Amino acid sequence: MKWNISKRAHGRIVAHDVAENLATLAAIEARLDAVSRNNTQGTAFRIIGNWLIREKILWDYLRHRSPQKICGVPNFIPSFPVRNAIKALYYLVFGTRIRADLSASAVIFKSNMRSFYFQQKMTLWVARQQRSTEKLDESMTARNRFAQISGFLQPQVIEQDTAAKPPFIFEELACGRRLGETNDWKVFPDQVLPLLFRFYDHGSIRHRRAADVYNTDWISSKIAGLISELKWKKKWAPLPRFLKATEECLSLRDETIPLCIGHGDLAKNNFVVSENGNFALLDWEVSRELPMARELIKLVFQHPSLLYCLEPEIRSRTEDPIAMPPRRQFLCAALDTIAGFENFQAGRPPGTKKIKQWFGLASMLIAGPDW
């Protein structure tokens, strides 16, 4: 594979293992007939944070053309870093330059790598983190079942190889924008939640002891460590009350909670809203069985008022006499999420900001009627 890197590396190249990643993508692209490989001279890219962006996209912004019409730059790619001509100019001046034999228009490097092919309206997902073939197959099974029963839009899988090293899924590029506008949240309870719960019910909800699901000693230890590093905010629940409620919540005995086969990452970045208002749900690679409250807690984090729609749904699926109340189920899920933050260092955004937001959510849950 041909690739080279110009100046302004700033150590980011090592962090992203760009050479290894580009070689992986080139090897996978070589297997895919749907991808046009006409860049024998190499294609110029710029490194922008976690992204690798074709220079042509940046130049189109500077020429004041419509990127969506000229080179397919979409507004719907979550976290896409280029939004206007000023940003494009900044990245052309200061971005690290790479020339590589890739057909992709944009690539995002994370634990799972994803590349976008705007001309063909396709995307390629590559599992760089260690995941067993069985788990990936289960994820694809859940995705297919969701598409069949839910009524959501679902990007078509063009080709997949979950047994390859690394595994990859090649699929249709979903068109639209990501969830987040005010009107989206207004229609969410009526248009989205019923479809989600239809999927959960179809997957056979089962009940288990919460103590068998959550590692409470680990959660308590992590929460205590985070609190010692953070400045407690006055608008949160008083710290003594928070600690008492956390201890009570994690003192699990025989209380049961509902488990479901879920999506596993209901972040708003994974919802796409089409031009006609239909919803699509992307990125099923981490689908698994998990507590229902744990599946839904990200929705509450993103739009807290959804809690009042979700609590009755949880309650109707926890008829066991010793079932944990829904509010406490959500608090357990929030505490487990907070404890799961890795490599946290106090005072270093954006990790600190997100941790504080989650503590704010946990404080709101403690203020509910179950406490």
N, C-alpha and C positions, 0 to 999 in steps of 0.2 A: 504494500500500500504506500502511496506517495503522500507525505504530509510534511509540512515544515512550519515552524513558529517564528514569528518576528520578535522584536523587542517588547518591553512592557509585560513581561511574564508575571512578575510580582508574586511568585510562588503559587499562584492559583493552578498552574498547569499540573504541578505535583499533586495538589489536593484533589484534583478531578481525575488524575491518571488519564489525561486526554489521549495519549498515544495508544494505550491499551483499549480505551473506549472506541476510538476511531477504527482501530483494527477489528474490533468485535462487530461494529456496525457494518463495515465494508464486507466482512465475511458473510453476514446475514443477508445484506443487500444482494450479494452475488448469487444467492439461492432463490431470490424472488423475481420472477419474470415480470411482475406488475410494476416494478420500479424501473424507471428509465435511467440507464447508465450511459450518459452521453458527455460526461465531464472528464475526458481523457487527459486534459491539461490541468485538471485540478480545479477546485472551486474555492473561492476566498470566503472565509468565515471570520467572525469576530466573537471573542469570548466576552460574555456579559453576565457576570455573576455565575449562576448555574447553567446559563444558556450558551449555546453556540448558534449564531445567527448569520445567515448569508449576507454578504455585503450588499447584494442587489436589493434586498429588502430595505436596508438603511438608505441607499441612494434613492429609492422610489419615494420614501418619505420626504427627502430633501427636494425632490422635483415637484412636490405638491400634487402628486398624482394620487388617485384612490388606491391604496395598497391592496385592498380586497379585490379590485378589478385587475390590477396590473400583475401582482405576483402572489395574490392569494393570502396576504397577511391577514389573519382573522382577529377580530375583536374577542372571539370566543375561546381562544387558547388561554387557560388559566395561568395567571401570573406572567403573561407575555410581557417582556420588559420594555418594548418599544411602543410608545403611544402617540408620539408627535415628532415633528421635524427637529425640535431642539434636542430631544433625547437621541434621535438618530445621529445628529451632528456630533454630540458628545461622545457617543460610542465609536464613531468613525475616527475621531481624534485620539481618544484614550484607550479604546478597546484593544486587547491583545489579538493579533492577526494570525490566522491559521489558513494554510492552503491544503486541502485534503480531497481525495477521490471519494466524495460522498454525493449521493443524489438527494439527501435530505435538504429541506429548506431551513429547518431549525431543529435543534436537539437540546433536550434538557437533561442534565446529568444529576441524578440523585441515586438513592439506594436502588431504585428501579429506573432504568434509562428509557426515555421516550423520544422518538424522532418523528418529525412531521414532514409530509410530502404534499405541499399545497396544490401543486399542479394536478396531481392524481387524486387529491382529496383522500389521502390515506395516512395512517399513523402506525408506528411500529413500537411495541412495548417489549423491553428486554429485562428479564429478571436477573439483575446482578447479585442481589442478596440470595443467600442460600435458602431455597424452598424446594421441598420434595416434589417429585412428579405427582404423587398422590394428592397433595394439597392443591396444586395447580389444577389438576383435573377436577377436584371437588369445586374449586372456584368457578371453572367454566361450566360445570353442571348447574351450579346455583344461578349463574348468569343466564343460561339458556332457559331455565325454569321461570325465572323472573320475567323474561321477555315473552314467554308464552301466556302467562296468566295475568300480568299486571296492566297491560295497556300502555306502558311507557314506550317511548321510542328507544330503540337499541341499535347501536352501530353494528353492521354486519361484519362477522369475522371472515376475512379473506383467506387467511392461512394461519395455522398455528403449529407449533412443535414444542410441547411441554416437556418432552424427553431430551431435547437438545441441551447442549452445554455452551452458553446459558440458554434457558428456555426463552421463547419469544412468541408473541401474538401480533399478527398483522391484520389491521381492521380498517373499516371505513372511518373517515374523519367526520365526527359529528359537527354539524353546522348549527350555529346559534350563538348565544352568549351565556356566560355563567350566571348562576342564581345570585340574587342579592338586591335587586331593586325592590322598592317599597311594595309595589303591586304584586310582586312574586310572593312575598310573605303573606299577603292578604288572601291569595287563592290557595296557598300551600295546604292549609288544613282540609280543604274540600277536594282539591285536585290531586294531591300527592300522598298525604297520609293514608287515605283509604286503600290506595294501591300498594303501599308498603305493607300495611297490616294484612292485606289479602295474601301477599307473598309469605309473610311470617306464618300465618295460619296454615297455608298450604304445605309448609315445610315441617309441620307437626311440632308445635311448641311442647316442650317438656319442662318439668320442674326438678330442681336440685337444691340441696342445702347450700346456702350462700357460703358457708364456711368451707365447703369443698371446692368452691369456684375462685374465691378471692384469697390471696395470701396476705392476711391481715397484719401479721408481724412485719412483713416487708413494707407494706403500705404505711404503717404507723411510723416505722423508722425513717422512711424517706420523707414523709410529711414533716416530721419533727426536724429533720435536717434542713429542709427548705425554709421552714418558719424561722429557724435560727439565722438564716442568711438574708431574710427579707425584712424590710421596714413595714410593720403592720399598719394598714391604712385605717383611718378613723371611720370611714364610711362602711367598712366591713363589719361583720358581727364582732362584738367584743372578744378579744383573744381568749379569755378564760371560758366564755360560753362556747366559742368555736372548738377549743380543745376538748371540753366536756362532751359536746355533741359528736365530735369525731370519735372519741373513745367509745361512746355508747353505740354509735353506728357500726363500728368495727368489732364490737363485742358480740360476734355472731354465735348463735347457739344452733337451734334446730329450724330457724326461719328458712323458708324456701323462696326461690326467685325463679321466674320463667326464663328459659333459654330458647333461642331461635337460631335458625340458619340465616345469617344477616349479610349485608354488603360489607361491613367491616370498616368503612371509612366514608361516612355520610357528610363529608365536608362540602361546602357550597361550591368549591372548585370542581367537584365531580358531578354536579348537576348542570345540564345544558338546557337552556330555554330557547326553543326555535322561534322563528319570526311569527308563526301563528299561535304561539303561546304554549305549545306542547313541551313536555319535559322529557329529557333523556337522562339516564344515570350511567356514568362511565366508571371505568377502573375497578373491575371486580376481582382483581388479582389477590386481594387479601380476604375474600369472602370466607366465612367460617362459622361454626357454632359459637355463640357468645351470649352473655346475659342481655336480655332485651333492652334494659336501661342503658347498658354499655353501648349497644348499637345506636341508641337514639340520643345519647348525651351530647354529641357534637351539634345536633340540630338545636338543642336547648342552649348550648354555648353561643351559637351564631344568632339565635333569635329567641331570647328567654321567654317571650309570651307564649311560645309553642308548648311550654310546660303544662299549661292549663288545658290544652287539647290532648296532650299525651298521657297525662295522669289517669283520666278515665279509661283510656284504651289499655294501659298497663293493668289497672285495677280489674277490668273485666276479664283479664287473662291470668289472674292470680287468685282464683277462688279457693285455693287451699287455706284451711283455717289458720295455719301457722305461716302464711305467706308474709313477707316483709312489705310494709306499706310502700306505695309507689315513690313517695318523696324520699324515703330512705334508700330505696333502690337507686334513684338518681344520684343521691349523695355518695353512695358507695362507688358508683361508676365515675363520678367526678374525682373522688379521692384517688381511685386507681389510675385515672388518666394523669393526674398531677404527679403521682409517684413514678409514672412511666417516663417523665421527661429526662432525657439523658444529657450528660455533659453540661449540666446547668452551672453557670457561674454568675454569682450575684453581680449586678451592675453592668452586665453586658447585654444590651438589646440585640435582637428582638426577643431573645429567650426570656429575659426578665419580664418584659411587658406581657407576654403570653401567660407566663406563670401567674402573674398578678391578676390577669383577667379570669383565669380558672379559679383562683382563690376567691375572687369576687362572686363567681357563680356559686361556689360552695357555700359562701356566706348567705347568698340569697336563698338557697335551698334550706339552710338551717332556720331561716326566718319564717318558714312555712308552717302550716297548721299542725304537721306531725311532730313539731318540736315545741 
